[in-house]
Amino acid sequence: MTYDLVIRGGTVVTTEAVLPMDVGICDGAIAALGRDLPAAGKELNAAGKFILPGGVDAHCHIEQLSGGGLMNADTFETATRSAAFGGTTTVISFAAQHRGDRLHTVVEDYSRLAAAGAITDYAFHLWVSDPTPETLTEDLPRLIEAGHRSIKIFMTYDRVRLHDEEVLDVMATARRHGALVCAHAENHGLNKWMADRLVSRGYVEPKFHGVSHPRVSEIDAFERLIRFSQFLDQPIMLFHVSTAEGLAAIRRARGEGIKVFAETCPQYLFLTAQDLDRPGLEGAKWMCSPPPRLTDDQEALWRGLALGDLQIVSSDHAPYRFDASGKLSAGAAPNFKQIANGLPGLETRLPLMFDEMVSKGRASLQAFAEVTAAAPARLYGLHPRKGTIAVGADADIAIWDPEREVLLTDDGLHDNTGYNPFAGRTVRGWPETVLRRGEIVVANGQLLAAPGSGRLQLRDVAPSMKPTGKVGPELDPRQNFGARLL
């Protein structure tokens, strides 16, 4: 067989094995894995390097208007450029509906932006903020069945949150048509009560943002959504788990057979509440929701990843510049309630995780590939074409130098945020060459792919999205006197 490209002499990493192998690529897909493959017209020497699947970042806010009406810092071009330099080849961002928007129009608008700018491949979560009859009976079913197989809901924030009845409506629609429901789950009333109380007493600095999101807010919302999932028999994904107690609730639910999945993010593994305690407004750079917690929570989350209670590490890339266009849009002296929440993270997610898991020995290469590529691809319906190095899969590959040390700096990223919340850390291990569908997109510190060369990834129903077959007794016609409610 004649290959378009052979990656030769490296060590291939999958979730099952770590083996010295060559990779043969043809027509954008992996055509062969083995030793001493025939010569190709183009070859890459990967001696001494790891050949890993390109990362799949399943939680990114790109070219998105926030619930508060603020546009984030990145376009699809700048965000996916940053992703590619960090070894990520597929992103799932949000098609964010605001109240009054038709969801199908929102998806069309985001698709147009991504088609013009994206460098990596991409998919969309359907962000539902206005579950009108048209959304629930027309737009959602049509979009889900077209291949947009995940939905995002908020249980907090005045302008985007859903009430319990609306949450149940969205979950029932997802169950009927085959989609995973993903949630930002915090107790809205508790957060609002705390924030108002803090500000009214003059506690307005960025460090009090973390205080305004009590850890019990996460626990309460997790428990409530988990029970909704159990009642409706609708699989859920809990986004950005930050507390040990929230993780414990997930572990209990999974032990009961409830189909709940969960992710955490680098900010909860590497930052703490103390990072917000900086002079003046500097702490605003580290403001995200939920906020970073304690070192004990960090260790609990690492255990959760090791045990499989957390399946994914995503970036929750939500970039705002530290100026009047972003974090300081409310003026020179905002209180923490007036400061946009969110951190950049697309480019640093994989290097931070590689350094901690592989270079520092916390976990295996296979585990790294699982939580950063294989698991998100599998859970969101992108597998087997994404997230793995296997014959027939897309040739989405990151070639890592495991010995290269990089000092993270504020001006060293390729997004449009202007700062790096992890600046000052040195990481060992770096993705030096990145391929997307067999095309070299990053090499020798240079971007080689054109904006708009990424492709939309529509998805089939994945096993993660399928009900277990056991609904609450009140929804079971065999136990509710024959009422058909789903």
Secondary structure, DSSP 8 states (H G I E B T S, - for coil): ---SEEEES-EEE-SS-EEE-EEEEETTEEEEEESS----SEEEE-TT-EEEE-EEEEEE--S-B-TTS-B-S--HHHHHHHHHHTTEEEEEEEEE--TT--HHHHHHHHHHHHHHH-SSEEEEEEE-S---HHIIIIIHHHHHHHT--EEEEESSSTTTB--HHHHHHHHHHHHHHT-EEEEE---HHHHHHHHHHHHHTT--STHHHHHTS-HHHHHHHHHHHHHHHHHHT--EEE-S---HHHHHHHHHHHHTT--EEEEE-HHHHH--GGGG--STTGGGGG--SS----HHHHHHHHHHHHHTSS-EE---B----SSTTTTTTT-SS--GGGS---B--TTTHHHHHHIIIIIT-SS-HHHHHIIIIIHHHHHTT-TTTSSS--TTSB--EEEEEEEEEEE--TT--SSSSS--TTTT-EEEEEEEEEEETTEEEEETTEE-S-TT---B------GGGS--S---GGG-TTTTTT----
